[in-house]
Amino acid sequence: MQRKTRKLDNMESKKPKYKAQSEQDRCVACGACMKACPKDAISINKGCFAVVDENLCIGCGICEKNCPAGVMHKVLR
C-alpha cells in the first residue's frame, strides 16, 4: 500500500505537460474560460483579455473548449 501512495504523490507533484494560453489581441473578455476553469487559473485583466496563471493551470483544455472566440489554446509547457 505504501508503494502506491508514494507513486501517486510523485505524480501529483509533477508539473502538467500542458498549459492554457490566450491570444490576448483577439480575446473579447467574455469570461467563459474563467467560469469553466476548474482551478480558477484564469482571470480577466482590466476587462480586456484573459490571463492564465501558469502555477494554477493543470492543462486540462476545458477553457479552450468553452471559449466562443476560439482564443484559448492548450499548448505544451
C-alpha positions, 0 to 999 in steps of 0.5 A: 500500500505504501508503494502506491501512495508514494507513486501517486504523490510523485505524480501529483507533484509533477508539473502538467505537460500542458498549459492554457494560453490566450491570444490576448489581441483577439480575446473579447473578455467574455469570461467563459474560460474563467467560469469553466476553469476548474482551478480558477487559473484564469482571470480577466485583466482590466476587462480586456483579455484573459490571463492564465496563471501558469502555477494554477493551470493543470492543462486540462483544455476545458477553457479552450473548449468553452471559449466562443472566440476560439482564443484559448489554446492548450499548448505544451509547457 
